[in-house]
Amino acid sequence: MASMLLTSLRSSPLTSVQAAQFGKASWVSAELNNTSRYAMSKSKKTLAKPGVKNIVLVDGVRTPFLQSGTIYADLMPHDLARAALQGLLNRTGLPKDAVDYIVYGTVIQEVKTSNVAREAALGAGFSDKTPAHTVTMACISSNQAMTTGTDTPFGDAVGLIAAGQCDAVVAGGVEFMSDVPIRHSRRMRKTMLSLNKAKTLGARLSLLGSIRLAHLAPELPAVAEFSTAETMGHSADRLAAAFGVSRLEQDEFALRSHTLAKKAQDSGLLSDVISFKVPGKDIVSKDNGIRPSTMEQMAKLKPAFIKPHGTVTAANSSFLTDGASAVLIMSEEKALAMGYKPKAYLRDFVYVSQDPKDQLLLGPTYATPKVLEKSGLTLNDIDVFEFHEAFAGQIMANLKAMESDWFAQTYMGRKTKVGAPPMEKFNSWGGSLSLGHPFAATGCRLVTTVAHRLQKEGGQYGLVAACAAGGQGHAMVIEAYPQ
């Protein structure tokens, strides 16, 4: 399929059209002055549905997202999750016993705290009568955590708030890449378990004598898709090639992400970031992966996955990140009764999945039209777009796929293309390439950022979209709360 995509797209006018839109370095400087002038005129339409509770985002916070192996290195995942939960309590003034349920996402689990939601909630001082559970769905784990509490009766599952089971839910996500679980080899594990069961000294000595040097080799967490044995970076490189995304385009987009993130950070726009006193170390108050570079410096880097001719490098990929996020979601009625001014309505959302080999990272392309159709909106109705940036090549490939009639007709069963978001509305405060990507924490960051941008830019509708391992994806429509 990759070769078919490569042949078809390169023989079509798509690449040249997209190059004109995306391949000019001027797009970076032009967007540095992005303001509310880019917001579309507000629609009079609201997405409220008769007989369905309005579900609102009251507030959202996150710890600073830090490169793994840096200041958070001596902590555990539940420490970061606890900090995010405490930050949310401090930010909202929410009574700890007012929360009905807590849901957290995580991808690489710490075996000592497999239900990290519960351990973090107890550590943050929530009532021990508040249930908590942990979900996992790769990079959209906290999206799943949020929608567990916000699903509408029109879907297959009835969510906690929509069903009237809860009025206040805290959702979040945490990822800690500084200390991932590393196991003994399977042979060594079997020997150790047998040793534990051995009843005589002779049996123990015999088992110890069976250990060979090769048995001591550790097993690292898988960095490849289980179903295809391919790393995500390798897949991103193939995807970029299939859609004719050049190294130059990828480096330009990565530079854009870092430049816009730096401007947002310096302007105080990243207000979801809370200060966190790391035990035994200093107070951390900002992300440490935002590093605007130059095209010349980025061009010096060698391919990271497909060598020597690949186009994905360390500079145009998201980096391993430690961090946690948390959001407070309520029924509108409950929020107003408690004196809160919500930030946004959480409206329709979808989950999608496709071929994990050749379409691993195309979740946004498939999810975006579905959620727009579900909401009765068009691409032009959306004022703010926040897409997860796993790789610059992945973002560019999705944008080109969305602009391709051929792809829509051949692979999506659609008559016409989806259409790509206008870049002046797209990730204008940076993204995962620059802010960082703690796998399970990114979803809440995306949603909170959309809410804040809608307020700042005067827009009405925002759209979040993300890809995830396994060939899955997610999209959600968010509506600004009346100011």
Disulfide bonds with the S-S distance in Angstrom:
none
